[in-house]
Amino acid sequence: MKFSKRKNKDTVSVQTAGGLRCSHPFSELSSYYPFSQCEMKLYDSLKEAIPVIDAAIKKTVRLVGGFKVVCDNAYAERALDEFLKNVKVNGTGMGIDTFLSCFMEQLLTYGTAVGETVLSRDGTVKALYNASLDDIELRIGNDPLDVKIYRRDIGGSVPVSTQELVSVCTLSPKAGELYGTSILKGLPFVSGILLKIFNTIGTNWERVGNVRFAVTYKPTDSSDRALSRERAQQIASEWSKAMHDSTASDFISVGDVNIKVIGADNQILDSQVPVRQMLEQIVSKLSIPPFLLGLQWSSTERMASQQADILTSELEYYRRLLEPTIRKICAIFLRISGYDCNAEIVWDNINLQDETELATARLNNAKAEETEIANQKVREAELNG
C-alpha cells in the first residue's frame, strides 16, 4: 500500500462514519419477526431491558483478556507497543484495549463488527475508529469472495475508497451470508415472556401495594333509604378527606358501613419458578456461569473445573476471531512506519480456576511425566539387556 503525504498533519478523514440514526424503544420486543430489518435495534432493546444480557456481554468482553505483541525487530516491537498503548480511539478513548472492547461488544451483540484504521494527511496512523453498523453496508463484489464495504450517505451508499484500512469480523455467519449471527438470536421470545412477568409484577404491586378501599353503606330502614343518596355522598366526601390528609386521621360514620380493601383476598402468583426458567434459557445462550451474573441459584454454587474449561474454550474462540483484526492493525502500522517484519500476538493466560487447584494439577502432571520417563528408561534397559 502506498499513501501520499501532505503537509497538513491534523486533518483526519474517517471513511465509515455516517449520519443515519434511529431510536430503539422496548416496544420492538413484542413485534419481533426473524430476519427483520430492525434486528440491531431489537438487540439494543434486549440489552437495555434485561440487565443480565448486558452484564453477560460486558463480562465476556473483560474475560477475553489482554495480549502483547512480539516482533523479530526489537525497535519495531517497542514502536508497535507504544502505538498500541497510546493510539487514539474514536472521540475520547485511547489504546487498543478500548478499541477491542467496543469491537468485541459489537461483535457479540450484532454478530458483525467493523473497525477502521484512520490515517492522517501525512500518511501516519492517527486513530482507530469503531464504525456503527447503521453507517455501513457489506456487498458482494465481482464474485462471492469479493466483499465490498459501502458507507451510507444521504444521496445513497458509496464505496469506501481505501478498503484495506477497514476490518470486518463476523460471528458464526450462515453459508453464503456476509453478516454474522448475534449471540442474542433466539432470545427475543423468552425475553418477551420475562418482560411480561416483570410488567405484571409491577402492575400487581401497584394495585395491591397502593391500597384501594371499597366503602359500602347499607341503609337499615325506610328513613335511611330515603336519605341514602345524601348520606353516601357525605360518606364519600369525608372518606376522601381522611385518605388525602397528610397526617393520620380517623373516619367516623353512623349506620351500617362496611370498609374493605380491594384485592386483599387475591393472592399474587409466585413468579420465582417461571422467572428462573426464562433466565436459565438466557444464561445457557450467553455461556456465562449464573453466579458470575449475580444469580445465586444454589448456596454452594461455584465454578467447577468443567465449567471453567468450557468457558475457557469459548474465550479462546473469541480470541481467534479477534486476532486477524489485531494483526491487520499491527501490519498497517509497521508497514507505514517502515518496518519489514510481522507481529505475533501473545495472549495472556486465562485463569478461571482456584490457584490451589491449578498448582495441584501441575504437580500431578509433573508426577505423571516423571513416571513415564522412568518407565521409558526401564523399557530401554530391558531392550538393551
Buried (B, 14 or more C-beta within 10 A) or exposed (E): EEBEEEEEEEEBEBBBBBEEEEEBEEEBBEEBEEEEEBBBBBBBBBBEBBEBBBBBBBBBBEBBBEBEBEBEBEEBBEBBBEBBEEBBBBEEBBBBBBBBBBBBBBBBBBBBBBBBBBBBBBBBBBBBBBBBBEBBBBEEEEEEEEEBBBBBEEEEEEEBEBEEBBBBBBBEEEEEEBBBBBBBBBBBEBBBBBBBBBEEBEEBEEBBEEEEEEBEBEBEEEEBEEEBEEBBEEBEEBBEEEEEEEEEEEBEBEEEBEEEEEBEEEEEEEBEEBBBEBBBBBBEBBBBBBBBBEBEEEEEEEBEEEBBEBBBEBBEEBBEBBBEBBBBBBBBBBBBBEBEBBBBBEBEEBEBBEEEEBEEEEEEEEEEEEEEEEEEEEEEEEEEE
